[in-house]
Amino acid sequence: MSDRSGWQLASETVAEAYERYIMAAFGNAWTQALVQLADPEDGDRGLDVACGTGAVARYIAPVVGPTGQVTGLDLNVGMLAGRA
């Protein structure tokens, strides 16, 4: 039986769909608000647990700069690799 609900991902991965639909809709604003609240500075360390595609880790990395460190952890290796 073929599912024509529109929820099938024929041309993109779950990670790509997550970035395109979830992050674009509300995730990027949430990421910015979270990082502002944490108020990281140059040289700080950050840990993004259950990071999915690493949106928070990617956003905070330039803020902490080359002397800082950011680590993203997720159970789904495909999300980290951008191909879940």
N, C-alpha and C positions, 0 to 999 in steps of 0.2 A: 504494500500500500504506500502510495506516495503522499507525503505531507506537503500541502500547498499553503500552509499557514503564513508563510513569509518569515518564519523563524529559522529556516535552513540557511546555513552558511556555505554556499556553493563556491563563491569567488574570493572569500577572505577567511582568514583564520579567526579563532575566538579572540586572540590577542589584538588583532587588527580591528575587529568589531568593537571590542571593549574600548580601545582608544578612540575610535570614530564616534560611537554612540553614547557610551557611558561617560567617558571623560569629557567629551565635548559638551554634553548636556549639562552636567553639574560637577563633574569631578575636578576640572581645572580650577573652578572657583573655590571648591572645598580645599584643594591642595594649597592654594595661595593663602587662604584664611588660616589653615593649620600652621603653615610655615611662619606666617606673621605672628601668630600666638606663641609659637615656640621661640621666636626671636633669636635665631642662630646668628653667630658672628664668625668672622674669619678665624679659621683654625679650630672650630668646634667639630665635634663628631656627631653623626646622626645615624639612627637605626630605623629602617623602614620595615616593620614586620608585616607579613601577609601583603607584600607590596604589589602583587599582580604584575603589571608591566613596568613598575618602578617609577610611576609618575612623581611621587613625593621625593624619592631619591634623586631623580633627574633634576627636579626643581631646586632642591636644596644644595646640590653639589657646587654650583657656581657661587652660592652665598657663602659657603664655608671655605671656598677657595682651595688652592693647591696644598696648603698646610693643614687643611681639615680632612676629614674622612667620612664617607657615607657608605653604609652597607645596606643592601636590600635583600630580604629573605622571603621566599615563597615556596610552598610545597609543590606548586605546579611549575615544573621546569619549562614547559612550553610557553607559559606566560612570560617568564624571564627572557626566553629566547625569541619571543614575538611570534610564536607559531602554535599556540595551544589550540 
